[in-house]
């Protein structure tokens, strides 16, 4: 009962914090303190709980490294004129009726090339958001475009061969990555079509006002614009196509951008280094001072803190096995439809309490693997269900880093969530399909029925 109460109170704390706009690290720390108090009453020592939290937080180091690099990529692309050039060209070809469709399509294409939602939003996502005008309906239109961008970013984050989440799912389910991707595309076609239809409806009935025409002239004054300024983007795309690890591709792009900032934009070395650390900004008197800015390593430290706390939280969950009753309740699951629904529910809870996509994937797989074995499902089925649930649900949780970090990068809050249509359609379409189709036989899963799988 103490654990159930702690879960309920923690969830309430996280929701209230998200609604009130409180930095999510504080509610997370409060929820962790609540769980620590309950677990100490159950006999766990403070030293043992601290050790579990430390082991869990160590898993956040690779994620933090990527986040910090993304901050540097965004700032360097600003300093090199890459983002301003993308905006300059974009404003000349997009229209109020096409921007939302362009945002979803371009973000989808770039994410498939890069394999990372963070890299997509930190580059073309920033450029697309700069095209949205302010005004009375500015918040609505910014959230609409942000939702389209983030939904598109997860098209590739889910189904690109360079995606870290796709690689993780293939590894923990012991399945073939490219076979998983082929199956993911078969379940993606209808959700993609529905998302495009919804965005087409928004484009027709609520056209997005573009930034004022003076922005084009102001960009040409502040930056040297042209194809040369797009070199950092070209380097990242080229290396990604050659399947260079995304971190290395981003570092190469940063190096190219720094060289351009120094030689092409004639920015001083000290200023470039400050931009990389603190984020890009123009002089206070510039008419673009409040528009062309962002990025920087320090800006991503707040997000990184959330990652550390959430992985420490997950470490305590794993070490104390507070979810064992939930594992027992899954024994009632029998049909493919019920199994997928259970995966959706467990994935949502894991995303809510794990606060990172990685931890949510690991917790969901660990809890559901015995159920998939017992119901004679293949490892590929488990991999596909993870991709169709927890991977796309995580960014819909306001305090989960999968959506929080992206919203932070492009300067919006949780208001983007209702407009991230593709992320809803993937699990909903899959669930409906499983409910209406005839059952089919499956090859038994390779997971041992009794042995507990630890990661």
C-alpha positions in Angstrom: 0.0 0.0 0.0 2.9 2.4 0.8 4.3 1.8 -2.7 1.0 2.4 -4.4 0.5 5.6 -2.4 4.0 6.7 -3.3 3.4 6.1 -7.0 0.1 8.0 -6.9 1.7 11.0 -5.0 4.7 11.0 -7.3 2.6 11.0 -10.4 0.5 13.9 -9.0 3.7 15.8 -8.1 5.0 15.4 -11.7 1.8 16.4 -13.3 1.3 19.5 -11.1 4.9 20.5 -11.8 4.4 20.2 -15.5 1.1 22.1 -15.5 2.6 24.9 -13.3 5.7 25.2 -15.5 8.1 24.2 -12.6 11.5 22.9 -13.7 10.9 19.2 -13.8 14.1 18.4 -11.8 12.5 19.7 -8.6 9.3 17.5 -8.8 11.5 14.5 -9.7 13.8 15.1 -6.7 10.7 15.4 -4.5 9.2 12.2 -5.9 12.5 10.4 -5.4 12.7 11.6 -1.7 9.2 10.2 -1.2 10.2 6.8 -2.6 13.4 6.7 -0.6 11.4 7.4 2.6 8.9 4.6 1.8 11.6 2.1 0.8 13.6 2.8 4.0 10.5 1.9 6.0 10.5 -1.4 4.1 14.1 -2.2 5.2 16.3 -0.8 2.5 19.3 1.2 3.9 20.0 4.7 2.7 23.5 3.5 1.6 22.0 0.7 -0.5 19.5 3.0 -2.2 22.2 5.5 -2.9 24.3 2.8 -4.6 21.3 1.7 -6.7 20.7 5.4 -7.7 24.4 5.8 -8.6 24.4 2.6 -10.8 21.3 3.9 -12.6 22.6 7.4 -13.1 25.8 6.0 -14.7 23.6 4.9 -17.7 22.8 8.5 -18.4 26.4 9.4 -19.4 26.0 8.5 -23.2 22.7 10.4 -23.3 24.2 13.5 -21.7 27.1 13.4 -24.1 24.7 13.5 -27.1 22.6 16.4 -25.5 25.7 18.5 -25.0 26.9 18.0 -28.5 23.4 18.9 -29.8 23.7 22.2 -28.0 27.0 22.9 -29.6 25.7 21.9 -33.1 22.8 24.4 -32.8 25.0 27.3 -31.7 27.7 26.5 -34.3 25.2 26.3 -37.2 23.9 29.7 -36.1 27.4 31.2 -36.0 28.2 29.8 -39.4 25.1 31.2 -41.0 23.7 27.7 -41.7 20.4 28.1 -39.9 19.9 31.7 -41.2 20.5 30.5 -44.7 18.0 27.7 -44.4 15.5 30.3 -43.1 16.3 32.7 -45.9 15.7 30.1 -48.6 12.7 28.7 -46.8 10.9 32.0 -46.5 11.1 32.4 -50.3 9.5 29.0 -51.2 7.1 28.2 -48.4 3.6 29.7 -48.1 1.2 30.0 -45.1 -0.7 27.0 -46.5 2.4 24.8 -46.9 4.5 25.5 -43.8 3.0 22.9 -41.6 3.3 20.2 -44.3 6.8 21.3 -45.1 7.7 21.1 -41.4 6.5 17.6 -41.0 7.9 16.4 -44.3 11.4 18.0 -43.9 11.7 16.9 -40.3 10.8 13.3 -41.3 13.3 13.3 -44.2 16.2 14.7 -42.1 15.5 12.4 -39.2 15.6 9.4 -41.5 19.0 10.6 -42.7 20.5 11.5 -39.3 18.7 8.9 -37.2 18.3 11.3 -34.3 15.3 13.4 -33.2 17.7 15.7 -31.2 19.9 16.4 -34.2 16.8 17.0 -36.5 15.1 19.5 -34.1 18.4 21.2 -33.2 19.1 22.0 -36.9 16.2 22.2 -39.4 13.7 22.4 -36.5 15.2 25.6 -35.3 15.2 27.1 -38.8 11.5 26.1 -39.4 10.4 27.7 -36.1 12.0 31.0 -37.1 9.7 31.2 -40.1 6.6 31.5 -37.9 5.4 35.0 -37.3 4.3 36.3 -33.9 1.0 38.0 -33.2 -2.3 37.2 -31.5 -2.3 33.6 -32.7 1.5 33.2 -32.4 1.4 30.6 -29.6 -1.1 28.4 -31.4 0.8 28.5 -34.7 4.2 27.9 -32.9 2.7 24.9 -31.1 1.3 23.6 -34.4 4.6 23.8 -36.2 6.5 22.5 -33.2 4.2 19.5 -33.1 4.7 18.8 -36.8 8.5 19.1 -36.4 8.7 16.8 -33.4 6.4 14.3 -34.9 8.5 14.3 -38.0 11.7 14.0 -36.0 10.4 10.7 -34.5 9.6 9.2 -38.0 13.4 8.7 -38.3 14.1 8.3 -34.6 11.8 5.2 -34.8 12.7 3.8 -38.2 16.1 4.9 -39.3 19.0 2.4 -39.3 21.1 5.0 -37.6 18.6 5.5 -34.7 19.9 4.8 -31.3 16.5 3.7 -30.1 16.1 1.3 -33.0 19.6 -0.1 -32.3 18.7 -0.5 -28.6 15.5 -2.3 -29.3 17.2 -4.7 -31.7 19.9 -5.4 -29.2 17.7 -6.1 -26.1 15.3 -8.2 -28.1 18.1 -10.0 -30.0 16.5 -9.3 -33.4 17.8 -8.1 -36.8 17.8 -4.3 -37.1 16.9 -4.2 -40.8 14.2 -6.8 -40.4 12.7 -4.6 -37.7 12.8 -1.5 -39.9 11.0 -3.3 -42.7 8.3 -4.3 -40.4 8.1 -0.8 -38.9 7.6 0.7 -42.3 4.6 -1.6 -42.9 3.0 -0.3 -39.7 4.0 3.3 -40.5 2.2 3.8 -43.8 -1.3 4.4 -42.5 -0.2 6.6 -39.5 1.9 8.7 -41.9 -1.0 9.1 -44.3 -3.4 10.1 -41.5 -0.8 12.6 -40.1 -0.4 14.1 -43.5 -4.2 14.4 -43.9 -4.5 16.1 -40.5 -1.7 18.6 -41.3 -3.2 19.2 -44.7 -6.5 20.1 -42.9 -4.6 22.5 -40.6 -2.8 24.0 -43.7 -6.1 24.6 -45.4 -8.2 26.0 -42.5 -5.6 27.6 -40.3 -2.7 28.9 -42.5 0.4 29.8 -40.5 1.5 33.5 -40.9 5.1 33.7 -41.9 7.7 36.0 -40.3 7.6 39.5 -41.6 9.1 40.2 -45.0 11.8 42.4 -43.4 13.3 39.2 -41.9 14.8 38.3 -45.3 16.5 41.6 -45.7 17.7 41.6 -42.0 19.2 38.2 -42.4 21.1 39.3 -45.5 22.5 42.3 -43.5 23.6 40.2 -40.4 25.0 37.2 -42.2 26.7 36.2 -45.4 24.2 33.9 -47.0 24.6 31.4 -49.7 25.3 27.7 -50.5 28.7 27.9 -48.7 26.9 28.5 -45.4 25.1 25.1 -45.8 28.3 23.1 -45.7 27.9 22.0 -42.0 24.5 20.6 -43.0 26.0 18.9 -46.0 28.8 17.3 -43.9 26.3 15.9 -41.5 24.0 14.5 -44.2 26.9 13.0 -46.2 28.5 11.3 -43.1 25.1 10.0 -42.0 24.5 8.5 -45.4 27.9 6.7 -45.1 26.7 5.4 -41.7 29.3 7.3 -39.7 28.1 7.3 -36.0 25.9 10.3 -35.4 28.1 11.7 -32.6 31.1 11.7 -35.0 29.0 13.2 -37.8 27.9 16.0 -35.4 31.4 16.7 -34.3 32.6 17.0 -37.9 29.7 19.3 -38.6 30.7 21.5 -35.6 34.2 21.7 -36.9 33.1 22.7 -40.3 30.7 25.3 -38.8 33.5 26.8 -36.6 35.7 27.1 -39.7 32.9 28.9 -41.6 32.2 31.2 -38.7 35.8 32.3 -38.6 36.5 32.5 -42.3 33.2 33.2 -43.9 31.2 35.1 -41.3 34.4 36.8 -39.9 33.5 36.1 -36.3 36.2 36.2 -33.7 37.5 32.9 -32.2 36.6 34.0 -28.6 33.1 34.9 -29.7 32.6 31.5 -31.4 33.8 29.7 -28.3 31.4 31.7 -26.2 28.6 30.9 -28.5 29.3 27.2 -28.3 29.3 27.4 -24.5 26.5 29.9 -23.8 24.5 29.9 -27.0 24.4 32.1 -30.0 23.2 35.7 -29.8 23.4 38.9 -31.8 24.2 42.4 -30.6 21.4 43.9 -28.5 20.7 46.6 -31.1 20.2 44.0 -33.9 16.5 43.7 -35.2 17.1 39.9 -35.1 18.3 39.8 -31.5 15.2 38.1 -30.2 14.8 35.7 -33.2 18.2 34.3 -34.2 19.6 32.9 -30.9 19.9 29.6 -29.0 21.9 26.5 -28.7 25.0 26.2 -26.4 26.2 23.5 -24.1 25.0 25.3 -21.0 21.4 25.4 -22.3 21.4 21.6 -22.3 22.7 21.2 -18.8 19.2 21.6 -17.3 18.0 18.9 -19.6 21.0 16.7 -18.7 20.2 17.1 -15.0 16.7 15.7 -15.6 18.4 12.7 -17.3 20.7 12.0 -14.4 17.8 12.2 -11.8 15.5 10.0 -13.9 18.1 7.3 -14.5 18.9 7.3 -10.8 15.2 6.9 -10.1 15.1 3.9 -12.5 18.1 2.4 -10.8 16.2 2.4 -7.5 13.2 0.8 -9.2 15.3 -2.0 -10.7 17.3 -2.6 -7.5 14.3 -2.8 -5.1 12.0 -4.6 -7.5 9.1 -2.4 -6.5 7.3 -3.4 -9.7 7.1 -7.1 -9.1 3.4 -7.0 -8.4 2.9 -5.5 -11.8 4.9 -8.4 -13.4 2.5 -10.8 -11.7 -0.6 -9.0 -13.0 0.6 -9.5 -16.6 0.0 -13.2 -16.3 -3.7 -12.5 -17.3 -2.6 -11.3 -20.8 -3.3 -13.9 -23.5 -4.3 -12.4 -26.9 -2.1 -10.2 -29.2 -4.5 -7.3 -28.8 -4.4 -7.5 -25.0 -0.6 -8.0 -25.2 -0.2 -4.8 -27.2 -2.5 -2.9 -24.9 -0.4 -4.1 -22.0 2.7 -2.9 -23.7 1.1 0.4 -24.4 0.1 0.9 -20.7 3.4 -0.3 -19.3 5.3 1.8 -21.9 3.3 4.9 -20.9 4.0 4.3 -17.2 7.7 3.6 -17.8 7.9 6.8 -19.9 6.2 8.8 -17.2 8.3 7.5 -14.3 11.5 6.8 -16.2 11.4 10.3 -17.8 13.8 9.2 -20.6 13.1 7.1 -23.7 16.0 4.8 -23.0 14.9 3.9 -19.5 11.3 3.5 -20.7 12.4 1.0 -23.4 14.5 -1.0 -20.9 11.9 -1.1 -18.2 9.1 -2.0 -20.7 11.1 -4.8 -22.3 12.2 -6.2 -19.0 8.6 -6.3 -17.7 7.0 -7.6 -20.9 9.6 -10.2 -22.1 8.2 -13.1 -20.0 4.6 -12.2 -21.2 5.7 -12.4 -24.9 7.4 -15.7 -24.3 4.4 -17.1 -22.5 2.0 -16.0 -25.3 4.1 -17.6 -28.0 5.1 -14.3 -29.6 8.4 -13.9 -31.6 11.2 -11.6 -30.5 10.5 -9.5 -33.6 6.9 -9.0 -32.4 8.2 -7.7 -29.1 10.7 -5.4 -30.9 7.9 -4.1 -33.2 5.5 -3.5 -30.3 8.2 -1.6 -28.4 8.7 0.7 -31.4 5.0 1.2 -31.9 4.4 2.1 -28.2 7.1 3.3 -25.9 9.3 4.9 -28.5 6.6 7.2 -29.8 4.7 7.6 -26.5 7.8 8.9 -24.6 7.8 12.4 -26.3 4.1 12.8 -25.4 4.9 12.8 -21.7 5.5 16.5 -20.8 8.3 15.8 -18.4 10.0 13.0 -20.4 13.3 14.1 -21.9 12.2 12.7 -25.3 9.8 15.6 -25.7 11.1 18.1 -23.1 14.5 18.4 -24.7 13.1 19.0 -28.1 10.6 21.5 -26.9 13.5 23.3 -25.1 15.6 23.4 -28.2 12.9 25.1 -30.3 11.6 27.3 -27.6 8.1 25.9 -26.9 6.4 24.2 -23.9 4.1 21.1 -23.7 1.6 22.9 -25.9 3.1 21.1 -28.9 1.8 17.7 -27.7 -1.8 17.9 -29.2 -0.3 18.6 -32.6 2.2 15.7 -32.7 -0.3 13.6 -34.7 2.0 10.9 -36.0 2.9 9.9 -32.4 -0.7 9.2 -31.6 -1.6 7.4 -34.8 1.1 4.8 -34.6 -0.1 3.0 -31.4 -3.8 3.7 -32.1 -3.7 2.2 -35.7 -1.7 -0.8 -34.5 -4.2 -1.5 -31.6 -7.2 -1.2 -33.9 -5.5 -3.5 -36.5 -4.8 -6.1 -33.8 -8.4 -6.0 -32.6 -10.0 -6.5 -36.0 -7.6 -8.9 -37.7 -7.8 -12.7 -37.3 -5.3 -14.3 -34.9 -2.2 -15.8 -36.6 0.2 -18.3 -35.3 3.6 -17.1 -34.1 6.9 -18.7 -33.5 7.7 -19.0 -29.8 9.9 -16.3 -28.4 13.5 -17.0 -27.6 13.3 -15.6 -24.1 13.6 -18.2 -21.3 10.4 -18.5 -19.4 11.7 -18.2 -15.8 15.0 -16.5 -16.1 15.0 -12.8 -15.2 16.7 -10.6 -17.8 18.8 -7.7 -16.4 20.2 -4.7 -18.3 
